[in-house]
Amino acid sequence: MSFFITFEGIEGSGKTTQLRHLHKHLQDLGYQTVVTREPGGCSISDTIRALLLDPESINMASRTELLLYSAARAQHVDECIKPALKEGKVVLCDRFADATTVYQGAGRGIDMRQLEAINNFATNGLTPDLSLLLDYPVEEGLQRARSRNSSESMEAEGRFELEALTFHRRIREGYLELANKEERFHVIDALGDVVNVSKRITAVVDRFLAIRSSA
Ligand code: TMP
């Protein structure tokens, strides 16, 4: 049975670490899984990612940014996500179209109806079966993201982390609002140690899998 599961959250919320933990859990349960991320996930989309996250792109217009995220997504959907789902795999994706709704909508102020149309075009109608929002305080998240970037020499990834605190607060609020509206979302309290957060996630995912496999 194929499922499309996405992880969302502010910078430094622990998505990537938690996605790895869930990956291992699903593999232990015998699921065939694919782990991927946005922007990126395949060669063309990774090239677009480098442009988007380059600190040199600081003057990029919001519309350009939106179209580049969407272009990367269209390629990712066609080349990676849809084929994996067709093969019956569980796809775990670090961010998807909800990130566009929140970062480019709540964050940059682009009109939500236009965003919805562009998201639908880029995803070709593909919607996650389950979305996990890792909710985490903005200040702590940015702190974590900054120390990770400097310790791993990932400065080139840091454009969004240079944004003002108020921008990131809008992102957290935007995600919570979206999660409130969409039934497929589960808000995970991402405070606490990695093992405890991972247990919260596996509880939600195991419940989801049990309901889906009995349907
Ligand atoms: P990451 O921190 O998960 O690697 O994501 C890279 C950055 O890209 C992050 O700051 C969020 C941003 N982003 C958007 O603004 N819109 C999008 O559609 C996606 C997928 C990411």
Residues whose N, C-alpha, C, O or C-beta is under 5 A from the ligand:
A	BS01	TMP	E38 P39 Y69 R95 F96 A99 T100 Y103 F160
